[in-house]
Amino acid sequence: MTTEQIEKFFADNKVKNAVRINFKTRNTMLGIFVSAGNDYEDLKSKNFWRIITESNIENWKKTHDMNLIRIFNGAEITKLTMV
């Protein structure tokens, strides 16, 4: 997906929790897109996204530890779905 497609998904949907993320070469997962960090706009311009994976969501909600975040390339995402 392009940056514009991902932004449109979030603009069109009231996302409050995790979304289902389908990838070209990875298994489908649940995750939360995070806009934290000084370089969010720079990453977004390159179609990279910070995502908290399902296994780390509970820890993230408690600690907001940036080490729990993984960066994914938006070009590898094929579909986003509300959960």
SEVOLUM-905899 format. One line per 2 residues: number of its first residue (from 1); their letters; for each residue y, z, x of C-alpha. Coordinates in pm, whole numbers. Each point is the difference from the previous one (the first is absolute). Layout:
# residues N
NUM = A = Y:Z:X | ...
***
This chain:
# residues 83
1 = MT = 0:0:0 | 354:-54:110
3 = TE = 262:272:33 | 167:-132:-314
5 = QI = -324:16:-202 | -65:359:107
7 = EK = 358:105:-78 | -20:-174:-340
9 = FF = -321:192:-82 | 176:331:61
11 = AD = 316:-112:-183 | -201:-109:-306
13 = NK = -225:306:-13 | 85:367:-16
15 = VK = -231:102:284 | -40:377:17
17 = NA = -338:32:167 | -238:-205:206
19 = VR = -56:-370:-58 | -317:-202:51
21 = IN = 45:-230:298 | -221:-305:48
23 = FK = -18:-156:346 | -124:-333:136
25 = TR = -221:150:271 | -23:372:-86
27 = NT = -156:195:-282 | 215:82:-302
29 = ML = 167:340:23 | 235:232:-180
31 = GI = 322:84:176 | 360:108:-26
33 = FV = 274:-215:152 | 245:214:197
35 = SA = 360:-95:66 | 59:282:249
37 = GN = 102:-59:357 | 297:-134:191
39 = DY = -150:-346:35 | -99:-61:-365
41 = ED = 236:-297:-44 | -110:-152:331
43 = LK = -369:32:-88 | 61:-136:-349
45 = SK = 181:-304:140 | -316:-75:201
47 = NF = -224:65:-304 | -152:318:139
49 = WR = -48:299:-231 | -69:368:52
51 = II = -285:111:-226 | -167:337:-52
53 = TE = -369:-71:-55 | -193:172:-276
55 = SN = -174:242:236 | 337:130:126
57 = IE = 198:20:-324 | -58:372:-64
59 = NW = 92:94:357 | 310:-223:-18
61 = KK = 119:170:-320 | -28:340:171
63 = TH = 134:-79:346 | 180:-340:2
65 = DM = -153:-42:345 | 97:-347:129
67 = NL = -324:-12:202 | -193:-50:-324
69 = IR = 170:-335:-61 | -151:-333:99
71 = IF = 193:-325:29 | -143:-309:-170
73 = NG = 104:-364:10 | 110:-118:-345
75 = AE = -143:-347:70 | -348:157:-14
77 = IT = 64:142:-349 | -123:-225:-280
79 = KL = 69:211:-309 | 163:328:-107
81 = TM = -110:173:-319 | 120:312:-180
83 = V = -261:277:-14
***
